Amino acid sequence: MAALGFSLEACAPKMARPALTPSRPMLRLPLVDVSWDRVIRTTIGLRPHRPSGFVLKADKLDGKTVIHNFGHGGAGMSLSWGTASMATDLAMPHSERRAAVMGSGVVGLTTARELQRRGFEVTIYAATVPPDTTSNMSLAGFTPTSGLVDFQKRSPEWDAQFRQAVTIAYRRLQLLIGPKYGVSWVNNYAPTNNEQAGRGTNVLLPDAVQGSRVILQPGEHPFPMKYAIERPEMRIEPSIYLDALMNDFLLWGGKVVIRKFETPRDVTSLTENVIVNCTGLGSKALFNDSELVPLKGQLVVLTPQPEINYSTSGGARPPATPDAGFVHMMPRSDGIILGGTSIRDNWTFDIEEADRKRVVEAHMELFTAMRTGRLT
């Protein structure tokens, strides 16, 4: 919610009616068909969250240079090119041009590609590869502050590091737009009763990344609240994107070794003297990071609807309490993705049935209200 600048509002019992003549025609959107018989799968992913934000630094371990690049929460898809570039900067002073990358999620793959582009011979060591990574389970839009940091834990130094990473990533992702990488632009709509919610900015994000917003007035949109915030959003299709990154890595001569690391001694046994740690949650035990905890995410996937070309943030009414949970919808070629689950320090891969019901029913209500013009 912080990433989008939303505020909680009072519940609206039915569609808000325009008080003034709208200045633009009513927005017409195809509607998502939300029903339980259209659910094709439910996926679970454990996002690596650190209350003080991601780690990006170089250490020494038994004479080897170990560069840490982990703890991105739900922002790994958004930030990975930025932190990969900065991790490679840390590797450049080393005279050796061979590097090991631990992990093959989006952070590991982008880091491997950045190292290759700067002249390194790279081997990825990972227990699993796409499509069996946490990154494959992401929603995934450009949400660079999603599940990333507890605001009271930030430091000025970390803020500067984050702004550099998000600026690099935002520019790099724009260059990958197209079918090869599965990256595209869609309009996101956030219904709200609070007009000021659309005028605020996120204090973490540089101006260049804030993006333009339009506040649609009553009578200009079909959502069951008074206003709707329209903004462009980059969409990333994980299965296409990660496969394309892996193919690029292999075409550049990269090698992949399936291997699990249990102890720091396993790390120092690698023949490479430059090692980049992109193991995500694995860093908790492997490098004794007590701050690292999972944010359990759960997605419900509906049968694809090719005509749906926009995303939504929020439901037909705001949550009764902040703990009730936020919801969002993202259309992809592999299905309509419904999300809105983030459970701290939950390590299980069991489906949270109550949360699944909440997310699906919230979207049922939203798209029914858009169709009928009133809330139930």
N, C-alpha and C positions, 0 to 999 in steps of 0.2 A: 504493500500500500504506500509506503514511503517513496518507492521508486516512481509512483505515478502521481503523487501529490494529492491523494484523495482525503476527504474528511468524512466523518460519519454524519448522517443526517437523520431527521425524524422520518418515520415510515410514511409513505404516501399510500393511502387506501385505494386510490384509483388514478387513472391517467390525468396528469396535469393538463388543464386546458389553457390555450393561449390567451393572455390578457390583451395583447396587442397584435396587430396584423404582422405576420412573419415577413422578414425582409428577403427570404429566399424560398424556393419551392421545397415542399416536404421531401426529405431524403427517403428514397425507396430502397429497401434492402431485402434480399431473399432471406427466408427464415430457416434456422436450424430446426430439423425435425428431431426433437429430443424425446425418446421413449426407451423403456427398458429393453424392448426387443431389438433395439438397434445397437445395443452395447456389444462390442466385439472383443474387448479385452480391458483388463485393469492392470496397470503396471506400478511397481514400487521402485523408488530410487532413494538412496541415502546420500544427501548432499553434505559435503564437508564444511562445517561452519565453525568459525572462530569468532568469539564475541569482539575481539580487537581487530578483526579483519585478516585478510590473507597474509601469508608469509612469503617474502621475496628477499632473499639474502644469501650470501656465500659463506660457507664454513669450511674448516679443515677437519678431515677425519683420516687419521693415520697417513698423513702426507698427501691425501687426495683432496681435490677441490669439490665440495658438495654444495650445489646451488639449490636452495629450496624454493619451490614454486607450487604452493598448495594452500588449501583453505578458502576456496572461492565461494562457498555456500551455493546459492542458486544462481550465481552470476558467472559461472565458468564459461558457458557458451558465449556470453557477452564480452568478457574481459580477456579471454585466453590469448588472442593475438598481442594484446598489449603487454601482459606479463611475460609472454614468451619472448618478445623482443627485448624486454628489460633483463630477463634471465640470460639471454644470449650476450647482452652487453657485459654482464658479470663474468661470462666465460671468455670473452675476447682477450683479456690480458694474458691468459695462459698460453704458453708457447706450443703446446700440443694441439693438434687439430683432429683429434679423435674424441668423441664424447658418447657417454651412455645417458639415455633418458629412461627413467623408471616410471612406468605407467603409460597406457595407451588410450586414455580418455581424451577429451578435446584439449585439455591443457598439455598433456604429453605429446599429442600429435602436432599441435601448433608449435610447441617448443622444438620438437625434432625438425620441423620444416624451417624454422628460423635459423637453427644451427647449420643446417645444410646450406642455406642461402648465404651464409657467411663463411663457407669453406670448410665446415667440419664433416668428417666421416662419422655417421651416427648409427648406433644400434639401440633399438627400443627393447627393454626388458620389461615384461608384463605378465601377470598371472592370467589375464583375459584380454581379448581384443574385441573391437566392434564386430557384431552387434551386442556383445555381452558386457558393456561398460555402463557405469552410472550415467555417463553423458548421453547414451542412447535412450535413457528414460526421461529426458528433459522435455519441457513443453514445446518449443524453445523460442522465445522472442528476445529482442535486445532489451534486457532488463538488468543493467549493470549494478544496481544496488539491491537486487533481490536476495534476501537471506544472507547478505554479505557481512554485515557488521552491526553490532549494537552501538547506536550513536554515542552513548556516554563513554564508550571505551576507546574512541578514536583518539589519535594524536595528530598534531600538525604535520609531522613527518609522514605519517601514514596517509593522511589526506592528500598531500602533494604526490605521493607515489601512486595513489589511486587515480588522481586526475590525469597523470601522465599515461597510465595504463589504459584508461577508458578512451582517451583521445586517440591513441594509436589504434586501438581495437575498432573504434567507430569508423575511422577512415579505411582500415584494411578490409573490414567486412563489406563496405560499399563496393570495393573492387571485385568482390566475388559474386555479385548479383548475377543470377542466371541459372539455367537448368543444371549445369554441370555440378554446381555446389549446393543446389537446393536453397539458395538465399534469395529472398524477394522482399518487396515492400507491400504492406497492406495498411489499410486505415484501421486504427483501433478506436472503439467508441466506449466511453465510460459514462453511463447514465448517473445523474446526480441531482439533488435538490438544492445544492449549494453552488451558486455561480462562481464564488471566489475560489472554489477548489480547482477550477480550470485556469486561474490566473496566477497561482503560486508556482514557484520553482523549487527544485530539489537543491538544497544547499551544497551537496557533495559534487554535483555535476557541473563541469565547465559549460559556459554559454553555448559553445559550438555543438554540444551534445544534447542540449535541452530539447531542440526540435520545435517546430511550429505547432500551435494549437488553435483550434477554432471552437468557440463555445456556441453550440447550436441552441437557439432559443426555442421557447414553446411554439409548436406548430411547424418547426423545421426538421423534426426527427420523429421516429416512431417509438421511442423508448418510453417506458412507464414512469418517468420522472420528469421534472420540469425542464431540465437542461441535459445536454449530452456533450461531453468533451471529445472532440475529434482530433486525432493526431496520427501522423505516419509512424509506422513501427516496422522494423526489420524482422522478418520471420526466417527462421532457420529450420530446415527439415533434417533432424539428426541422422536418420539412416542414410540419406543421400550425402550429407555434408561429411560425416565421419568416414564413409567409404571413399569419398573423393580425396580427402586428406591422406588417408592411408595409401591410396594408389599413387598420389604425388610423391609421397615419401619413398615408396618402393621404386618408382621410376627414376628417382634421383640416386639410386644405389643404396638406399637404407636397408637395414636388416632388422628382423624381429626375432627375438628369442623368448619363448614362453618360459617364464621363471617367476617363482614367488620368493620374496625376501622376508625372512623371519627375524633376523637380527642385524645390527650394524656391521657385524663381521661378514655377513653375506654381501653387504654393499662393498666393503673394502676388498673383497675377493675379485671384483671385476677388474679386467685388464686395463680399462680406460682410467685415466687420471682426472678427467673432467666428468662429473656425474651430476645430472639434474634430477632432483627428486620431485616427481609429479604424481605421487601415490595417493593424494587426497586423504581419505580417512585412514588409509594404511599408515600414515605418518604418526598417528597417535601412539601406536605401540612401537613402531620401528624407530622413531626418533624421540619418543617420550614426550610428545606434545600433549600435556594434560588439559590444555584449553580446547582442544579439538573435539567437537561433538557432532553427531549426525542431525540433520533436519530431514525427517522422513517426509518424502513427497509421494503423492499418489495421484495417478491420472486415470480417468475413465475415458475410453476411446469409443466413439460411435462410428457407424458405417460412413465412409466418405460421402461428401456432397460437393461435387466440383463447382457448383454455382455459388458457394459461400466464399466470398473474397474479402472478408473483414474479420477482425477479432473484437472481442468484448472484454471489458474489465468491470466486474461488479454484476450484481443481480438485479432483480426487479425492485428490490428494496434493500436498504443497507442492513447489515447484521444487527440483531438486537443488542448485542454486546460485542466488543472487539474480539473476544475469545470465540465468538460464533463462527468466525472464519470468512475469508474473502473468496470470491470465485472468479474464474476467467475462462474464456473459450478461445481456442486457436484452430483454424481450419488448416489441414495439411492433406497431401495426397494419400497418406496412409490412414486418414481418419479425421474426424472432428474431435479435438482434444479438449476435455473438460478438466480443469484443475482447481486447486484451492486448498491443498492440504500441506501443512508444515508443522510437524510434531517434533519438538526438540528432544534430543537425547533418547530417541527410540531406535533401537538397533534391529528390530524385527522386520521381516519381509512379509508379514501377514497382512492381508487386506483389512483395512479399517472400515467395517461395513457401515457403521453409523455415519462416518465421514463421506463415504461413497454415496450414500442415500442423500445426504445434505447437498452435495455438489450437483448431483443429477437433478434433484427436485428444484433446486434454485434456478437451474437453467430451464427446466420445464416451465416454471412460473414466468421467467423473463420472456421467453419466446411466445408463450401463450398470450401474455399481456400485450406484446407487440402485434399479435395477430388480431386480438379482440378489442384492444383499446382500453382494457381495464384489468385490474388485479383481482384475483379471487380472494 
